[in-house]
Amino acid sequence: MAWLFTSAMNPATSMTAIARDTTVRSVESTNNSDASVTPVAARATLDLFASVCDRAAEVVRANTNWSASGLRSGQYAIDLDVDDVCVQPLRGAGFDVLSEESGLQQQGDELGRDVVVVDPLDGSSNASLGLPWCATAMCLVSDGVPTVAMVSNLATGDRYTAVRGCGAKQNGRPISVGPRSSLSESIIAVNGLPPKHWGWQQFRALGAAALDIAAVARGGFGGYVDTTTDSHGVWDYLASVLILEEAGGCAVDALGRNLTVLNHFERRTPVAASSESLLSELTAARMRKGL
């Protein structure tokens, strides 16, 4: 795979042997506002995520087959290849896994306490064209609470991470949302094509929600909005939403539902922004302008 532009990839991170017991005992509260992760468990989980992202990037870079999988519309054969290298080590570490490509995979008869939500290759159409806006996204959900997240741009090596209560980082450096306070001053990332102008300065449709929302977290875009209805699975946005929240931003479902849903068939309509005021303005514009 030859990207249209590249930057230095992060050095490969060796696979960390992580016992499920370590992470199971890491969540100190099941209350969403108080849930936290011990530093040791968070580091072990991030090391595991990093090794998975490294392997996913290797598979995508080496790929020459961009044919359809034949299993469902919009799925490439490479989507399944990347899914294999993501899901196997996560399950080997003892996690239940909810993947866009292979669905929910449980260790036992009931859904476990710790579930990793993964989008193996977000933006696969971009990747097929050599456009450097595609990612692997993973989020550990413990007792229903997103706690550890990573989004890795497979083309550039840029890596966004967050641990609940500990802030967000890009390539190991703390990040925060930008200062934009109004929609008219903001460049907004969108999914779909808005039929009307919603009052923003400009908009961009880049085709990978995980990276779009991560760009809000690092102070790039002012916000992100799905201009369609219920086209996102939880894997599309959950990791980036945790990163955004830890960077000082906020996100909601446009229809008022919980964004953390561990179901392969349910869909959501995420709206994200760098501030509560901008989120309110963007959500109101979506309702007012119509679809």
N, C-alpha and C positions, 0 to 999 in steps of 0.2 A: 504494500500500500504506500503510494507516494502522496503525502499531504501537500496541499497547495502552499502552506507555510508551516514551519515547525519551530519549536524551541527545544532546548535541552530537556531530555526526559529526566525525571527523578531517578536516582540510582536505585537499582533493584533492592527490595527489602526481602530478606530471607523469611521463609515461613516460620511463624511462631507457633510452637505447640501450646495450645490453649485448652485447658480443661473446662468443660461446661460448668463444673461446680464453681469455678472462679467467678464467672459472670453471673450465675444464678444468685450468688450471695452478694453481688455488688450493688443491687438496688436497695437503698436504705428506706425508701418509702414508696408506697403505691399511690400516694397523692400527687397529682400532676404538678402542683406548684412546688413540691418539696423533693421530688424524685432526684436522686443523685447517684453517681457511680464512683466507686473507689478508684484512686489513681492507678493502682496496679491492674485492675480489671479493665479500665478504660484504655490503658496503654497496650495491653495484650490484645484487646479487640481491634484497636486501630492498626496494630502490627499485622494482624490477620487480614484485615481489610486491605491494607497496603499491598500485601503479597498477592492477594486475589486480583487487585487492580493491575499490578505489574504483569501478571500472567494474561489477563484479558487484553492488555495493550499489545503484548507479544503476538497473540493469536490474530488480532485485527491487522497489525502491521504485516504479518506474513500471508494474510489471506489474498487469494486471487479469484475466488469464486463468490460472485455477488448474485447468484441465481436465487430465485424464490425457494422457500422451503417446501412449498406445496401443501403445507398443513393448515395455514390460515392466511388471509389477505394481509399484505404488508409485512410478512415475516420472511427474512432472508435465511438461507442455510447457515450463514455465519452467526446469526442470532442464537441458533441452537448450539453451535460450537463454543461460543463465549459463555453461554449458559452452563455448559458442562464444566468448564474450568472455574466458574464462580461457585456453583452449587455444591460440587463435590467436597472442596475443602471446608466450606461452611458446615455442611452436614457432618463431615469428619471431626469437626471441632465440637459437635454435640448440639448444634442449633437446629431448631425447626427453621424452614426457609419458605418464604413466599416470593416466588420469582414471576416476572411477567411471562417468561417463555414456558416454564414448566409447572406453574401453579404452586399449590401448597404442598410441601413435603414435610411430613411429621415424623419424629423419631418414635412416637408411641401412638396409642389409640386416640388420645386427646391432644389438643394443641398445647404445647409446652409454655412455660413461663417466659422463655426467651426466644424471640422470633426475629430473624434477619430478613428484612424486606429488601429485595435486590432487583434493580434493572440492569441486566448484564451489559446491554448496549443501547443506551438512549441516544437517539439520533442516528440510527443505522442507515437511513437514506442519505444523510450528510456524509457518513463514512464511505458509502458506496461511490460517492462522487469526489472523494478526496477533500471534502470540506472539513476543516478542523474544528468542528463543533459537535462532538459526540463524547459520551462518557459512560463510565460504570458508576452506579450509585447504590450505596448500601446504608441501611439504617437498622440498628439494633433496637427492637421494641421489647422492653422488659415490663411485665405486668401491665401491658397496654400503654406504656409510656415510652416515647422515643427518647433514647438515652445517648447513643453514640452514632455518629454519621460520618460518611466520607463520600465525596463526589470527585472523581478523577477524570480530567479531560484526557482521553486516550491519545489525542494527537499532539498536544503540547506538553503533557506531563504536569500541568497545573493541578494541584490537589487541594480540595477544600475539606476541612474537618471541623467537627464540633463534638463536645461532650457536654451534656446538660449541666448547667450551672458553672461551666468553666470557660465560656466564650467560644469564639470561632476563629479559625486560622486559614490562611492560604499559604501553602508551602511552608508551614511552620511559623508564620508570622501572624500576629493578631490582625483581624479585619473588623471593620464596622461599616454600617450603612452610610450612604451619603446624606448631605444636609438638605436635600430638596424638600420643600414643604408644601408645594402646590402642584397639581396636575399639569398646569400650563407651563411649568418650568421643567418638566420631566420627560425623559425618553423612556417609553414603556415597552417592555417585551410582551409579545402577544402569541397566543396559539389561535390559529384560524385567521380569517380576514374580516376585520370589523367593517360592516357596511356603511358606517357613518363615522365622522370625526368625533371623538369623545372628549376633546378639549386638551389633549396632551400636546407637548411641543413637537414630538415625533414618536413614531413607533417602529419596532423591529420584529420580524417574524423569522426566527432562526432555527426552529425545529428541534430543540432539545430542552425540555422544561427543566431538567435537573441543572443544566448549566445556566439557563436563563435566570432562574431564581437565585442560584449561587452568585451570579453577577450583580443582583440586587444587594446581596449580603456584603459584597466587597466594595460597594459604593459606585458601581457602574450604572446600571439601570435604576430608575426611581421606583419601578414596580413591575409586576407581571400580572397578566390577566388572561384567562381562558375566555375567548369571545364566543366559543361554542358552548354547549351544555353537556356535561357528564361525558367527556372524552378522555379523562385522565384516570388511570389506575393509581393506586397508592404508591407504587414503585416509581412513578413518574416524578413525584414531588416530595415525598416524606423526608428523605435525607436532606434535601436542600431547604425545606421548611425549618428543620431543626437548626441548620447552619444559619439561616436567616434570623431566626429568633435569638440565637446566641450572639449574633452580630448587632442586635438592637432593632431588628425589623419585626414584622408581623404578617400573618397570613390567615385567611379564612376560606371556607367554602362559600361560594356565592349564594347558595341556597340555605345556608345556616347549619349545615350538618358537620359532624365530627370528621376531621380530615384523617384521623388515625383509624383506618378500617382494615382489618386483616381478612379480607375476602377477595378472592381472585376475580369475582364477577361484578362487584360493586364499583361504581365510578363516581368521581367528584368533579367539581368545577372550581379550581383554586384561584384565588386572587391574593397577591402578595405585594407588600410595599415597604418602603424604608421607614415609615412612621404611621402611627394610628390615624393622623389627620389625612395623610395621603391615601391610606387604605380606604377610609370612609369616602373620600372624594371619588376614588376610582370605582369602588363598589356602587356608589350612587350613580355615577356616569353610566356604568354598565346597565343598570336598571332603567335609567331615564332615556338613554339613547336607543335601547332595544337592540334586538339581535336581527 
